[in-house]
Amino acid sequence: EPHCRQQLRHLQDSAGIAARLPPRLEGRWVSTGCEVRPGPEFLTRSYLFYTNRLFKALQFYYWDPSCRDPSYSLVIKGKLRLRQASWITRGATEADYHLHKVGIVFHSQRAMREVASRVNQTSGQGCGGFLPPGRSWAPGALYEVLSARTERDCTAALGFAMHELSLVRVERHFQPLLQPQQSGSRLVEELYLGDIHTDWGERLHYRPTGYQRPLQSALHHVHPCPACGIISRADEHHPPVLPARAALPMQLSGSWVSTHCEVRPAVLFLTRFFTFHGSNHSWEGHYYHYSDPLCRQPTFTIYASGHYTQGIPSSKVRGGTELAFKVTQARVTPMDQVTVLMLNSSAPGSCGLAGSWSAGLEQDITPTNGCLALGIKLPHTEYELFKTEQDTQERSLLYIGERPTDGSSPDSPDKRPTSYQAPLIQCAAASEEFSNYISLKYVGRKDANGIEALKPLPVAFLLLIALLFLRWD
């Protein structure tokens, strides 16, 4: 059965995902690979939470996007207190944290020089004599950058903050075993922590509303995961060096789909599905928006299409490719009454035909140059960062640049992302066209109040690929 369909069905079957409130954090959580933060910064993380609310977090920073050349490591100790369920980000728990101390270990003279000069330029009074000039690098020496006891804090120079701990979600699901002779499944636990602001200047005081790439439990992680064991065994003096991976040329053609329900800052839950046609550099994308963290309650769907430029290797984010995307056409399908009301009350001429929106019916917004209410401007160019990779099961992944945290669009070269969103997985190669094998059967289903959910008119059937997510039979 074609992979795109399987993958979309798999997302609809998110019944397999359980998220406890409040979450249980005890134990060690590790990165599953090299992570990219805005900047860019390349790092891996290993966080240990104790039963008495204390934690010890290790962050390992690298010079390179493969996490093979360590520059320095941070040891972060403190206390975390889980509080109430978040009002803003559904499915998340808010937490308060307190840092007791942060230490840094340099892995080379160059790393020490670079950090010392940053500290000397940016830190105020609270950071006297952190690193005397000309001090030579001593392997294994730990320097204190923050101490609650002595009130020293030199962390600002590193762009360091632990606000990620103020938003927490733990998901559990079962991974089917791949080998035919094994039956059953394996527990996987993922820890989602708050997102890092894309603007370096904002990250020190930003309170997260979205998540970064999840850590996985060192005991219960997806297999195979060559990085997991290496990272969980590492310490600040012996940072993880990840296995070498062959660099792949960027292969965009084909169809790509989300691997799970994605969360964006300012709280949008969505799944994405793209097709790229390498032959004429055209693309089309479906963005399915939802009101809940499992992507079960659809709010609206956007279909957009246009063209993209030839990619060039990024000078700023090694391993990435820079492209420009032109969006020339878009259509919107409201999927719930709230969105219908919003679109019908928008100013005439600002979003499709005013007053004519109804649930489940798609409308072209190209004639009104987009849709003001949904923040879509047409035509529109976005300056993008892409990368393709293979995962440990040899599947192709596509990483598209992270959206600016402030909700704006990367509509000028200086706003081009320096980090990535959650990866999409390739579900069809270039030759297979998605539309050929999608047959839609949609059954209206009753919601909790017994009101029959949308039953789109037959003409709307084929337009609404979104409905794939609602009901398969």
Residue pairs with C-beta under 8 A, 6 or more apart in sequence:
2 427
2 428
2 432
2 437
3 426
3 427
3 428
4 255
4 257
4 273
4 427
4 428
4 434
4 438
5 437
5 438
5 468
6 427
7 257
7 259
7 425
7 427
8 257
8 273
8 468
8 469
9 468
9 472
11 257
11 258
11 260
11 261
11 271
11 295
11 469
12 468
12 469
12 470
12 471
12 472
14 260
14 261
14 294
14 295
14 296
16 173
16 174
17 171
17 172
17 173
17 260
17 294
18 171
18 172
18 173
19 91
19 169
19 170
19 171
19 172
19 293
20 170
20 172
21 85
21 91
21 93
22 82
22 85
22 93
23 82
23 93
23 168
23 169
23 170
23 191
24 170
25 49
25 55
25 80
25 82
25 168
25 170
25 191
26 49
26 50
26 51
27 48
27 49
27 217
27 218
27 219
28 46
28 47
28 48
28 217
28 218
28 219
28 232
29 45
29 46
29 47
29 48
29 49
29 191
29 215
29 216
29 217
29 218
30 44
30 45
30 46
30 47
30 215
30 216
30 218
30 221
30 227
30 228
30 231
30 232
31 43
31 44
31 45
31 46
31 213
31 215
31 227
31 231
32 215
32 216
32 221
32 222
32 225
32 227
32 228
33 44
33 67
33 227
33 242
34 42
34 43
34 44
34 62
34 65
34 66
34 67
34 227
34 242
35 42
35 43
35 44
35 45
35 212
35 213
36 42
36 65
36 317
36 418
36 419
36 420
37 43
37 196
37 212
37 419
38 196
38 197
38 198
38 199
38 200
38 203
38 402
38 417
38 418
38 419
39 159
39 200
39 418
39 419
40 65
40 316
40 317
40 418
40 419
41 61
41 159
42 61
42 62
42 63
42 64
42 65
42 67
43 59
43 60
43 61
43 62
43 67
44 59
44 60
44 62
44 67
44 227
44 231
44 234
44 239
44 240
44 242
45 57
45 58
45 59
45 60
45 215
45 231
46 57
46 58
46 60
46 218
46 231
46 232
46 234
46 240
47 55
47 56
47 57
47 58
47 191
47 215
48 55
48 56
48 57
48 58
49 55
49 80
50 56
53 79
53 80
53 81
54 77
54 78
54 79
54 80
55 76
55 77
55 78
55 79
55 80
55 97
55 165
56 75
56 76
56 77
57 74
57 75
57 76
57 77
57 78
57 162
58 73
58 74
58 75
58 76
58 234
58 235
58 236
59 73
59 74
59 76
60 67
60 70
60 73
60 231
60 234
60 239
60 240
61 70
61 71
61 72
61 73
61 74
62 68
62 69
62 70
62 71
63 69
63 70
63 71
64 318
65 317
65 318
65 319
65 320
66 242
66 244
66 245
66 319
67 240
67 241
67 242
68 241
68 242
68 244
69 241
70 107
70 239
70 241
71 106
71 107
71 108
71 110
71 111
71 114
72 104
72 105
72 106
72 107
72 111
72 112
72 115
73 104
73 105
73 107
73 236
73 237
73 239
74 102
74 103
74 104
74 145
74 158
74 160
74 236
75 102
75 103
75 104
75 105
75 142
75 236
76 99
76 101
76 102
76 162
77 99
77 100
77 101
77 102
78 97
78 98
78 99
78 100
78 101
78 162
79 97
79 98
79 100
80 95
80 96
80 97
80 165
81 95
81 96
81 97
82 93
82 94
82 95
82 168
83 93
83 94
83 95
83 96
84 93
84 94
85 92
85 93
85 94
86 92
86 93
86 94
86 167
88 209
88 267
89 167
89 209
89 210
89 263
89 267
89 293
90 267
90 269
90 291
90 292
90 293
91 169
91 292
91 293
91 294
92 167
92 168
92 169
92 192
92 211
92 293
93 167
93 168
93 169
94 166
94 167
94 168
95 165
95 166
95 167
95 168
96 166
97 162
97 165
97 166
98 148
99 146
99 148
99 162
100 147
100 148
100 149
101 144
101 146
101 147
101 148
101 149
102 144
102 145
102 146
102 155
102 160
103 142
103 143
103 144
103 145
103 236
104 115
104 142
104 143
104 145
104 158
105 140
105 141
105 142
105 143
105 236
105 237
106 112
106 115
106 137
106 141
106 143
107 139
107 239
108 137
109 136
109 137
111 137
112 131
112 135
112 137
115 131
115 157
115 158
116 130
116 131
116 133
116 135
118 157
118 158
119 127
119 130
119 131
119 154
119 157
119 158
120 131
120 133
121 157
122 156
122 157
123 130
123 154
123 156
123 157
126 151
126 152
126 153
126 154
127 152
127 153
127 154
127 157
128 152
130 143
130 145
130 152
130 154
131 143
139 237
140 237
142 236
144 152
145 152
145 153
145 154
145 155
145 158
145 160
146 152
146 153
146 154
146 155
147 153
155 161
156 204
159 200
159 203
159 204
161 203
161 204
161 205
161 206
163 194
163 203
163 205
163 206
163 207
163 208
164 193
164 194
164 195
164 196
164 208
164 212
165 193
165 194
166 194
166 207
166 208
167 193
167 194
167 207
167 208
167 209
167 211
168 191
168 192
168 193
168 194
169 191
169 192
169 211
169 293
170 189
170 190
170 191
170 192
171 189
171 190
171 192
171 214
172 187
172 188
172 189
172 190
172 220
173 188
174 185
174 186
174 187
174 188
175 185
175 186
175 187
175 188
175 222
175 223
176 185
177 183
177 184
177 185
177 186
178 393
186 220
186 223
187 220
188 216
188 217
188 220
188 221
188 222
189 216
189 217
189 219
189 220
189 221
190 214
190 215
190 216
190 217
191 214
191 215
191 216
191 217
192 211
192 212
192 214
192 263
193 208
193 211
193 212
193 214
193 215
194 207
194 208
194 209
194 210
194 211
194 212
195 208
195 209
195 210
195 211
195 212
195 265
195 405
196 203
196 206
196 208
196 212
196 419
197 203
197 206
197 405
198 402
198 403
198 404
198 405
198 406
198 417
198 418
198 419
199 404
199 405
199 406
202 405
202 406
206 405
208 265
209 265
209 266
209 267
210 263
210 264
210 265
210 266
210 267
210 405
211 263
213 422
216 222
216 225
216 228
218 228
218 232
221 228
224 392
224 393
225 392
226 242
226 243
226 392
227 240
227 242
227 243
230 240
230 241
230 242
230 243
231 240
233 240
234 240
245 389
245 390
247 319
248 388
248 389
248 390
250 311
250 321
250 386
250 387
250 388
251 388
251 396
252 276
252 278
252 308
252 311
252 386
252 388
252 398
253 276
253 277
253 278
253 279
253 429
253 430
254 275
254 276
254 426
254 428
254 429
254 430
254 432
255 273
255 274
255 275
255 426
255 427
255 428
255 432
255 434
256 272
256 273
256 274
256 275
256 276
256 398
256 424
256 425
256 426
256 427
257 271
257 272
257 273
257 274
257 424
257 425
257 427
258 270
258 271
258 272
258 273
258 422
258 424
258 425
259 422
259 423
259 424
259 425
260 422
261 269
261 270
261 271
261 290
261 293
261 294
261 295
262 269
262 270
262 271
262 272
262 421
262 422
263 269
263 293
264 270
264 403
265 403
265 405
265 407
266 407
268 289
269 289
269 290
269 291
269 292
269 293
269 295
270 287
270 288
270 289
270 290
270 295
271 287
271 288
271 290
271 295
271 469
272 285
272 286
272 287
272 288
272 424
273 285
273 286
273 288
273 465
274 283
274 284
274 285
274 286
274 398
274 424
275 283
275 284
275 285
275 428
275 433
275 434
276 282
276 283
276 308
277 283
277 430
278 430
280 307
281 307
281 308
281 309
281 310
282 305
282 306
282 307
282 308
283 305
283 306
283 307
283 308
283 325
284 303
284 304
284 305
285 302
285 303
285 304
285 305
286 301
286 302
286 303
286 465
286 466
287 301
287 302
287 303
287 304
288 295
288 298
288 301
288 466
288 469
289 298
289 299
289 300
289 301
289 302
289 335
290 296
290 297
290 298
290 299
291 297
291 299
291 336
295 469
297 336
298 335
298 336
298 466
298 469
298 470
299 334
299 335
299 336
299 338
299 339
300 332
300 333
300 334
300 335
300 336
300 339
300 374
301 332
301 333
301 335
301 362
301 464
301 465
301 466
302 330
302 331
302 332
302 374
302 376
303 330
303 331
303 332
303 333
303 362
304 327
304 329
304 330
304 331
304 376
305 327
305 328
305 329
305 330
306 325
306 326
306 327
306 328
306 329
306 379
307 325
307 326
307 328
308 323
308 324
308 325
308 326
308 384
309 323
309 324
309 325
310 323
311 321
311 322
311 323
311 386
312 321
312 322
313 320
313 321
313 322
314 320
314 321
314 322
314 385
316 416
316 418
317 385
317 418
317 419
319 387
320 385
320 386
320 387
320 420
321 385
321 386
321 387
322 383
322 384
322 385
322 386
322 416
323 384
323 385
323 386
324 381
324 382
324 383
324 384
325 381
325 382
325 384
326 379
326 380
326 381
327 378
327 379
327 380
327 381
327 382
328 366
328 378
328 379
329 364
329 366
329 378
330 364
330 365
330 366
330 370
330 371
330 376
330 378
331 362
331 363
331 364
331 365
331 366
331 463
332 343
332 351
332 352
332 362
332 363
332 365
332 371
332 374
332 376
333 360
333 361
333 362
333 363
333 460
333 463
333 464
333 466
334 340
334 343
334 357
334 358
334 359
334 360
334 361
335 359
335 360
335 454
335 466
336 359
337 359
339 359
340 357
340 358
340 359
342 373
343 351
343 352
343 357
343 371
343 373
344 354
344 355
344 356
344 357
346 354
346 371
346 372
346 373
347 354
347 372
348 354
349 368
350 368
350 371
350 372
350 373
351 365
351 368
351 370
351 371
351 372
351 373
351 374
352 363
352 364
352 365
352 367
352 368
352 371
353 363
356 363
357 363
359 454
360 454
360 455
360 456
360 457
360 460
360 464
361 456
361 457
361 460
362 460
362 463
362 464
365 371
365 376
365 378
366 378
369 377
369 378
369 379
370 376
370 377
370 378
370 380
375 407
377 409
380 409
380 411
381 411
382 409
382 410
382 411
383 410
383 411
383 412
383 413
383 415
383 416
384 400
384 401
384 410
384 416
384 417
385 400
385 401
385 416
385 417
385 418
385 420
386 398
386 399
386 400
386 401
387 398
387 399
387 420
388 396
388 397
388 398
388 399
389 396
389 397
389 399
389 423
390 396
390 397
391 397
395 425
395 426
396 425
396 426
397 423
397 424
397 425
397 426
398 423
398 424
398 425
398 426
399 420
399 421
399 423
399 424
400 420
400 421
400 424
401 410
401 416
401 417
401 418
401 419
401 420
401 421
402 417
402 419
402 420
402 421
403 409
403 410
403 417
403 421
404 410
404 415
404 417
408 415
409 415
410 416
410 417
428 434
438 465
438 468
440 461
440 462
440 464
440 465
440 467
440 468
441 471
441 472
441 473
442 455
442 456
442 461
442 464
442 467
442 470
442 471
443 471
443 473
444 452
444 453
444 454
444 455
445 452
445 453
445 470
445 471
446 452
446 453
447 453
453 470
456 464
456 467
461 467
